[in-house]
Amino acid sequence: MPRPSLVLACLLAVCLLAPPLVGASAATDLRIQLNPVLAELHEKDPAKAAAVMDELTRIIEGERSPEPATRAIENPEERALIRGNPLLEEAWRIDPKAALEQLREIVAAGGGS
C-alpha cells in the first residue's frame, strides 16, 4: 500500500501541472466567448482570429508603443462593435488607433457582420 505522503505528493504534482494545460485553452475559449466579433471571425477563420487576439493582447500588455490618437470614432458601426467586445474595449483604452486597426481587420475577414 502506498504511503499517504507519497500519494499526496503525486496528487499535488498532478494539480500543479494540469492547470496550465487547461488554463491556456480555457483562456482562448473565454476570450472568444466574451467577444462576439472574435467568435464570428473564429467560426470563419480560426487562424485569423488567433492572430487578431495575439495582436490585441500585445496592445493590452503594452508591447506596442501607442501613438497619439484621438478616441473619437466617426463610424457608429465601429463604435458599436468596440463597445460590445471587452477585449477590443480594453485595447481601445490603451491604444485607440491600434484597436481600430484590429477591428477593421476583423471586419475585412468577415467578422462583425
C-alpha positions as CSV (number, residue, x, y, z in Angstrom):
1,M,0.0,0.0,0.0
2,P,1.4,3.4,-0.9
3,R,2.4,5.8,1.8
4,P,-0.1,8.7,2.3
5,S,2.7,11.3,1.9
6,L,3.7,9.8,-1.5
7,V,0.0,9.8,-2.7
8,L,-0.4,13.4,-1.6
9,A,2.8,14.4,-3.4
10,C,1.6,12.7,-6.6
11,L,-1.8,14.4,-6.3
12,L,-0.1,17.8,-5.7
13,A,2.2,17.3,-8.7
14,V,-0.8,16.5,-10.9
15,C,-2.7,19.5,-9.7
16,L,0.2,21.8,-10.3
17,L,0.8,20.5,-13.8
18,A,-2.8,20.3,-15.0
19,P,-4.0,24.0,-14.6
20,P,-1.5,25.5,-17.2
21,L,-2.6,23.0,-19.8
22,V,-6.3,23.5,-19.1
23,G,-5.9,27.2,-18.5
24,A,-4.4,28.1,-21.8
25,S,-7.2,26.6,-23.9
26,A,-9.8,27.9,-21.5
27,A,-8.4,31.5,-21.8
28,T,-8.6,31.4,-25.5
29,D,-12.1,30.0,-25.5
30,L,-13.2,32.6,-22.9
31,R,-11.8,35.5,-25.0
32,I,-13.7,34.2,-28.0
33,Q,-16.9,33.7,-26.0
34,L,-16.7,37.2,-24.5
35,N,-16.1,39.0,-27.8
36,P,-18.8,38.3,-30.3
37,V,-16.9,39.7,-33.3
38,L,-13.9,37.4,-32.5
39,A,-16.3,34.5,-32.1
40,E,-17.8,35.2,-35.5
41,L,-14.4,35.6,-37.1
42,H,-13.2,32.4,-35.3
43,E,-16.1,30.4,-36.9
44,K,-15.0,31.6,-40.4
45,D,-11.2,31.7,-40.0
46,P,-9.7,30.4,-36.7
47,A,-6.1,31.3,-37.7
48,K,-7.1,35.0,-38.4
49,A,-9.0,35.1,-35.1
50,A,-5.9,33.9,-33.3
51,A,-3.7,36.4,-35.0
52,V,-6.1,39.3,-34.1
53,M,-6.3,38.1,-30.4
54,D,-2.5,37.9,-30.3
55,E,-2.2,41.5,-31.6
56,L,-4.9,42.7,-29.2
57,T,-3.0,41.0,-26.3
58,R,0.2,42.8,-27.4
59,I,-1.7,46.1,-27.3
60,I,-3.1,45.5,-23.9
61,E,0.2,44.3,-22.4
62,G,1.9,47.4,-23.8
63,E,4.1,45.8,-26.3
64,R,3.1,48.3,-28.9
65,S,4.1,51.9,-28.4
66,P,1.0,54.0,-28.5
67,E,1.0,56.9,-30.9
68,P,-1.0,60.0,-30.1
69,A,-4.5,59.3,-31.4
70,T,-8.0,60.5,-30.9
71,R,-10.5,58.4,-29.1
72,A,-13.4,59.6,-31.4
73,I,-14.9,57.1,-33.8
74,E,-16.9,58.6,-36.6
75,N,-18.4,55.3,-37.8
76,P,-21.3,54.3,-35.5
77,E,-21.0,50.6,-36.6
78,E,-17.3,50.5,-35.5
79,R,-18.2,52.2,-32.2
80,A,-20.9,49.6,-31.5
81,L,-18.5,46.7,-32.3
82,I,-15.9,48.1,-29.9
83,R,-18.4,48.6,-27.2
84,G,-19.8,45.1,-27.5
85,N,-16.4,43.3,-27.2
86,P,-14.4,43.6,-23.9
87,L,-11.1,42.7,-25.5
88,L,-11.4,45.4,-28.1
89,E,-12.6,47.9,-25.4
90,E,-9.5,47.2,-23.3
91,A,-7.3,47.6,-26.3
92,W,-9.2,50.8,-27.2
93,R,-8.4,52.3,-23.8
94,I,-4.7,51.6,-24.3
95,D,-4.2,52.4,-28.0
96,P,-7.3,53.5,-29.9
97,K,-5.6,53.6,-33.3
98,A,-4.2,50.0,-33.0
99,A,-7.5,48.7,-31.7
100,L,-9.4,50.3,-34.6
101,E,-6.9,48.7,-37.0
102,Q,-7.6,45.3,-35.5
103,L,-11.4,45.9,-35.6
104,R,-11.1,46.7,-39.3
105,E,-9.0,43.5,-39.8
106,I,-11.8,41.5,-38.2
107,V,-14.5,43.2,-40.3
108,A,-12.4,42.7,-43.5
109,A,-12.0,39.0,-42.7
110,G,-15.8,38.5,-42.3
111,G,-16.4,39.1,-38.6
112,G,-18.7,41.7,-37.1
113,S,-21.4,41.5,-39.8
